[in-house]
Amino acid sequence: MFRLTYKNSLISLLSIFLYFSGASLALAASEPERIYALLNTLVEREEIPGVAVVINRGGQADEYYAGRADKDDPLALMQGQSGFQIGSVSKLYTAVLILNAIDMGRFTLDDKIKDFTAKSFDGRNIANFQEITFRHVFESTTGLADIHGTSLLQDVFLNNKCLVDENEVAAYAYDLPAMHKAGQGFGYGSLSYVLLGSVLKNIYAESDLEKIYETQLFAPLGLTETSFYKEKLAQMSYGVERYSGMLPITNASKIWTGCMRSSAGGLVTTARDLDKFLDALFRKKTVLSPTWLSYAMSKTALPQQTGHGVEIWPSDFGMAYGHKGRFPGFIAAGYYFPEHDTTISVLSNSGLAETDKILDVLARIEFSDNDIPTADMEFVKTSYRDEIKDVGAGHQEPILALPITDMPPLK
C-alpha cells in the first residue's frame, strides 16, 4: 500500500499546479494526481479544512490526505490517524449487529422491537413504539417522529451537551406525534436506530454500547481506530460549520461538539478503519452470512433507492452500496462498487462539504477516462442554520433558529 500525504508528496505538489493551471481534472495527469487536484480544490479554493480519502481496489487500499485536522493549527496535518465523526454511517455498523442477531435466532424481522428493548428503556410511550417491528426499521417505515427537528441539534452541537444513552436521545420524541402509521409510508430517521441500541444492550446484557461493538465488531475486524469515544483516537479532527448563511465561508466557526453515544450516529473513526470495515462487509463478505448480506443489499419495495440498513447509490458506474453520514462539522461516506470491486471512502471535517458531488467526482476519476470540469462546481453547501424544517400550516423555519450572537463559547 502506498500512502500519499499532503505534507510531503511530490504528487500533491503537482496536483496544486494542476489546480491553479487548469479548469478540469485533465487526462494528462495520473489518477493520484487527479485525486489530489480534487482534494486541493476542496482545501485551497473551497477552504474546507481537511479531507481524507481511501480507494480500495480489490483489496489494495490507497490513502490520500489533504489539509488540516484543525484549521487553525498549521502543524495538525490531516493523516492516517485523523479521526472523524461519521454520523449516520454508524447505522451501517448497527444494522450489521442486528442482522447477525437475527441470523443467530435471537428474534425475527417481524418481531416487535418493544419485546426486546432493555428494561431500562424509558421511551415506551413514544408514538408507534408499541407497533414497530425490525422489518419496519430496515424498510424505513416505522413512522417514528423525526428528532432532528427538535432542540437536539442545538443541545449537542452548540451547547456541548453529552447524550450518553438511548433514554436521553429518545426523550426528544416524548411529545412528538408519529409521522404516519407503522408500515404505511417511507421516512428516514434516526430514532429507530436509537431503539436498536437498546435492543443490543438487552440481548448482550451489557449497558455500554462500546463494549458490545468492541467485542462483536471492532476487535474481530481489527478496527482499532473506531469508537464511541473520540478521546480514544490518536488525533481527533475539529469540525467546522457555518451557523448563518449571511457569513462568508472564511468565517466558519470551529466547533468541538458534545457527544451522542448513540447507535444511530455516535461513532468516530478514521478513513482507513472505515475502509477496513466496508472491505470486510462487502468485498470479503466475512461480516454477514450470504443470506443476510443479500437481504441488506437488496432494494426495499419502496420507490426510494435504499436497501435494508444499507444505502444504494445508482451511480453512473453501476450500483454502489454503503452509507452516507453528516454530523455538524463533519461529513462521511463509504460505498462499494461490485462491478469494479472497488470501495471509495471519504471523510471531511467540514459540515459544509457537498458529499454527493465529492463522491461523484472521485468515482469519475476512478472509473472514467473523461476530463472532469471542476471550475464551475461548488463543493460546499449551506449549514444546519440555513436548512429548514416544516412546522405545519405551510410554514417553515430554520432548523437552528439561533442568532449568531447567542452561540456559546468554544471549549
LOGU-819535 format. One record per residue (C-alpha): residue in one letter; chain; x, y, z. Coordinates in steps of 0.2 Angstrom, whole numbers. Example, Ala and Ser with C-alpha at 12.3 -4.5 7.8 and 13.67 -1.06 7.14 Angstrom:
2
   residuo   cadena      xx      yy      zz
         A        A      62     -22      39
         S        A      68      -5      36
//
This chain:
411
   residuo   cadena      xx      yy      zz
         M        A       0       0       0
         F        A       6      17      -4
         R        A       1      32       7
         L        A       1      49      -1
         T        A       1      64      11
         Y        A      -2      82       8
         K        A      13      86      18
         N        A      27      78       8
         S        A      21      71      -8
         L        A      28      77     -25
         I        A      11      71     -32
         S        A       2      83     -21
         L        A      13      97     -27
         L        A       9      93     -45
         S        A      -9      92     -41
         I        A      -8     110     -34
         F        A      -1     115     -51
         L        A     -15     107     -60
         Y        A     -27     115     -49
         F        A     -20     133     -52
         S        A     -17     130     -71
         G        A     -32     121     -77
         A        A     -51     121     -76
         S        A     -53     102     -76
         L        A     -45      87     -69
         A        A     -35      83     -85
         L        A     -32      66     -93
         A        A     -13      71     -94
         A        A     -12      68     -76
         S        A     -11      52     -67
         E        A     -25      46     -56
         P        A     -16      50     -40
         E        A     -13      67     -47
         R        A     -31      70     -52
         I        A     -37      64     -35
         Y        A     -25      77     -26
         A        A     -31      90     -39
         L        A     -48      87     -32
         L        A     -43      87     -14
         N        A     -33     103     -16
         T        A     -48     111     -24
         L        A     -58     107      -9
         V        A     -44     114       3
         E        A     -37     128      -7
         R        A     -52     135     -16
         E        A     -67     130      -6
         E        A     -57     132      11
         I        A     -63     115      18
         P        A     -51     112      32
         G        A     -46      94      28
         V        A     -51      78      18
         A        A     -46      60      19
         V        A     -50      48       5
         V        A     -46      29       4
         I        A     -49      20     -13
         N        A     -48       1     -11
         R        A     -46      -8     -27
         G        A     -48     -27     -25
         G        A     -40     -26      -8
         Q        A     -27     -14     -12
         A        A     -31       2      -1
         D        A     -23      18      -6
         E        A     -24      33       6
         Y        A     -25      52       1
         Y        A     -25      66      14
         A        A     -26      85      11
         G        A     -27     100      23
         R        A     -28     100      42
         A        A     -37      91      56
         D        A     -38     108      64
         K        A     -40     123      53
         D        A     -31     135      65
         D        A     -16     124      68
         P        A      -3     123      53
         L        A       5     108      62
         A        A     -11      97      63
         L        A     -10      90      46
         M        A     -23      78      40
         Q        A     -16      60      41
         G        A     -20      42      43
         Q        A     -24      43      62
         S        A     -35      58      60
         G        A     -52      54      67
         F        A     -70      60      61
         Q        A     -87      59      67
         I        A     -96      49      54
         G        A    -115      52      59
         S        A    -127      41      51
         V        A    -113      29      44
         S        A    -114      22      61
         K        A    -131      15      57
         L        A    -122       3      45
         Y        A    -112      -4      59
         T        A    -128      -6      70
         A        A    -138     -14      56
         V        A    -124     -27      54
         L        A    -125     -32      73
         I        A    -144     -33      72
         L        A    -144     -44      57
         N        A    -132     -55      64
         A        A    -143     -57      80
         I        A    -157     -62      68
         D        A    -146     -74      60
         M        A    -142     -82      77
         G        A    -161     -83      81
         R        A    -162     -70      94
         F        A    -178     -63      86
         T        A    -185     -62      68
         L        A    -188     -47      57
         D        A    -207     -47      61
         D        A    -204     -47      80
         K        A    -209     -31      88
         I        A    -195     -21      95
         K        A    -204     -17     111
         D        A    -202     -35     117
         F        A    -183     -34     115
         T        A    -178     -17     121
         A        A    -169     -16     138
         K        A    -180     -14     154
         S        A    -171       2     157
         F        A    -178      10     141
         D        A    -190      24     146
         G        A    -197      28     129
         R        A    -212      16     128
         N        A    -224      29     126
         I        A    -216      36     110
         A        A    -229      36      96
         N        A    -228      20      86
         F        A    -216      11      98
         Q        A    -229      -2     103
         E        A    -231      -7      84
         I        A    -215      -6      75
         T        A    -205     -22      70
         F        A    -187     -24      65
         R        A    -193     -26      47
         H        A    -201      -8      49
         V        A    -184      -2      54
         F        A    -174      -9      39
         E        A    -188      -3      27
         S        A    -188      14      35
         T        A    -207      13      38
         T        A    -208      15      57
         G        A    -216      32      56
         L        A    -207      37      71
         A        A    -205      55      74
         D        A    -190      65      67
         I        A    -180      70      82
         H        A    -169      81      71
         G        A    -182      94      71
         T        A    -181      96      90
         S        A    -168     105     100
         L        A    -157      90      99
         L        A    -145      98      87
         Q        A    -143     114      96
         D        A    -141     105     113
         V        A    -127      93     107
         F        A    -119     103      93
         L        A    -119     120     100
         N        A    -121     118     119
         N        A    -109     104     121
         K        A    -121      93     129
         C        A    -117      74     130
         L        A    -131      61     127
         V        A    -124      45     134
         D        A    -139      33     132
         E        A    -155      29     122
         N        A    -166      37     135
         E        A    -158      54     134
         V        A    -159      54     115
         A        A    -177      46     115
         A        A    -183      60     127
         Y        A    -183      72     112
         A        A    -198      62     105
         Y        A    -209      60     120
         D        A    -221      73     115
         L        A    -220      72      96
         P        A    -233      63      85
         A        A    -229      49      73
         M        A    -226      54      55
         H        A    -238      40      50
         K        A    -244      23      55
         A        A    -230      10      55
         G        A    -228       1      38
         Q        A    -238      14      29
         G        A    -225      26      22
         F        A    -207      29      20
         G        A    -197      41      32
         Y        A    -179      41      35
         G        A    -174      45      53
         S        A    -163      41      67
         L        A    -174      36      82
         S        A    -177      19      76
         Y        A    -159      15      76
         V        A    -158      23      93
         L        A    -170       9      99
         L        A    -159      -4      91
         G        A    -145       1     103
         S        A    -157      -3     117
         V        A    -160     -20     109
         L        A    -142     -24     108
         K        A    -139     -19     127
         N        A    -153     -31     131
         I        A    -148     -46     121
         Y        A    -130     -44     126
         A        A    -134     -40     144
         E        A    -122     -25     143
         S        A    -125      -7     147
         D        A    -111       0     137
         L        A    -113       1     118
         E        A     -94       2     117
         K        A     -91     -15     124
         I        A    -104     -23     113
         Y        A     -97     -16      97
         E        A     -79     -19     103
         T        A     -82     -37     106
         Q        A     -94     -41      92
         L        A     -87     -30      78
         F        A     -72     -19      81
         A        A     -60     -32      89
         P        A     -64     -46      76
         L        A     -62     -35      61
         G        A     -46     -26      68
         L        A     -55      -9      69
         T        A     -43      -1      81
         E        A     -47      17      77
         T        A     -66      16      79
         S        A     -76      20      94
         F        A     -90      29     103
         Y        A     -77      39     112
         K        A     -67      52     102
         E        A     -54      53     116
         K        A     -48      35     111
         L        A     -42      41      94
         A        A     -24      47      92
         Q        A     -29      63      83
         M        A     -47      69      83
         S        A     -51      82      69
         Y        A     -60      98      74
         G        A     -76     100      64
         V        A     -81     116      55
         E        A     -99     123      52
         R        A    -106     139      47
         Y        A    -121     144      58
         S        A    -128     159      47
         G        A    -129     160      28
         M        A    -125     178      30
         L        A    -107     174      35
         P        A     -94     171      22
         I        A     -86     154      22
         T        A     -70     161      29
         N        A     -79     165      45
         A        A     -84     147      48
         S        A     -84     143      66
         K        A     -73     129      73
         I        A     -84     118      84
         W        A     -79     105      97
         T        A     -96      96      99
         G        A    -103      87     114
         C        A    -106      69     111
         M        A    -120      57     107
         R        A    -115      39     111
         S        A    -130      33     100
         S        A    -131      18      89
         A        A    -139      29      76
         G        A    -124      41      74
         G        A    -112      41      88
         L        A     -96      33      80
         V        A     -80      41      77
         T        A     -67      33      65
         T        A     -53      35      53
         A        A     -54      34      34
         R        A     -43      18      34
         D        A     -54      10      48
         L        A     -69      14      38
         D        A     -62       6      23
         K        A     -57      -9      33
         F        A     -75     -11      39
         L        A     -83      -9      21
         D        A     -70     -21      14
         A        A     -74     -35      26
         L        A     -93     -32      24
         F        A     -95     -30       5
         R        A     -79     -37      -3
         K        A     -73     -51       8
         K        A     -91     -55      14
         T        A     -85     -60      31
         V        A     -96     -50      42
         L        A    -114     -56      37
         S        A    -119     -73      31
         P        A    -123     -73      12
         T        A    -142     -74      16
         W        A    -142     -58      27
         L        A    -129     -49      16
         S        A    -140     -52       1
         Y        A    -155     -45      11
         A        A    -146     -30      17
         M        A    -140     -25      -1
         S        A    -157     -29      -9
         K        A    -168     -14     -13
         T        A    -184     -12      -2
         A        A    -201     -12     -11
         L        A    -202       7      -9
         P        A    -198      19     -23
         Q        A    -183      26     -14
         Q        A    -166      19     -18
         T        A    -162      11      -1
         G        A    -158      -6       4
         H        A    -161     -14      21
         G        A    -149      -5      33
         V        A    -138      -1      18
         E        A    -140      14       6
         I        A    -140      11     -13
         W        A    -132      23     -24
         P        A    -137      21     -43
         S        A    -121      29     -49
         D        A    -116      31     -67
         F        A    -104      17     -65
         G        A    -116       4     -58
         M        A    -125       1     -41
         A        A    -114       6     -26
         Y        A    -118       0      -8
         G        A    -114       8       8
         H        A    -119      23      18
         K        A    -118      42      20
         G        A    -117      52      36
         R        A    -117      70      42
         F        A    -113      77      59
         P        A    -112      95      62
         G        A     -94      99      57
         F        A     -91      83      48
         I        A     -97      73      33
         A        A     -93      54      29
         A        A     -97      42      16
         G        A     -91      25      10
         Y        A     -98      15      -5
         Y        A     -93      -2     -13
         F        A     -95      -4     -32
         P        A     -96     -23     -35
         E        A     -94     -21     -54
         H        A     -77     -14     -51
         D        A     -73     -22     -35
         T        A     -69      -5     -28
         T        A     -73       4     -12
         I        A     -72      23     -11
         S        A     -72      31       7
         V        A     -72      50      10
         L        A     -72      59      27
         S        A     -70      78      30
         N        A     -70      89      45
         S        A     -82     101      37
         G        A    -101     100      38
         L        A    -102     112      23
         A        A     -94      99      11
         E        A    -106      93      -3
         T        A    -104      74       0
         D        A    -113      69     -16
         K        A    -103      80     -28
         I        A     -86      74     -20
         L        A     -91      56     -21
         D        A     -96      58     -39
         V        A     -80      66     -45
         L        A     -70      53     -36
         A        A     -80      39     -45
         R        A     -77      48     -61
         I        A     -58      49     -58
         E        A     -58      31     -54
         F        A     -69      23     -67
         S        A     -69      36     -82
         D        A     -57      42     -95
         N        A     -65      58     -97
         D        A     -60      76     -92
         I        A     -69      82     -77
         P        A     -73     101     -77
         T        A     -72     107     -59
         A        A     -70     126     -62
         D        A     -89     129     -60
         M        A     -93     116     -47
         E        A     -97     121     -30
         F        A     -92     108     -17
         V        A     -99     117      -2
         K        A    -117     120       4
         T        A    -126     129      17
         S        A    -126     124      35
         Y        A    -139     117      48
         R        A    -143     136      51
         D        A    -148     138      33
         E        A    -158     121      32
         I        A    -177     122      35
         K        A    -190     111      43
         D        A    -209     111      41
         V        A    -218     117      56
         G        A    -236     115      50
         A        A    -249     125      41
         G        A    -237     128      26
         H        A    -224     137      37
         Q        A    -205     133      38
         E        A    -191     139      49
         P        A    -173     136      51
         I        A    -168     120      60
         L        A    -157     131      72
         A        A    -167     147      75
         L        A    -152     154      84
         P        A    -144     171      82
         I        A    -126     170      79
         T        A    -123     181      94
         D        A    -130     168     105
         M        A    -118     154     101
         P        A    -109     148     116
         P        A     -91     150     118
         L        A     -79     137     112
         K        A     -72     125     125
//
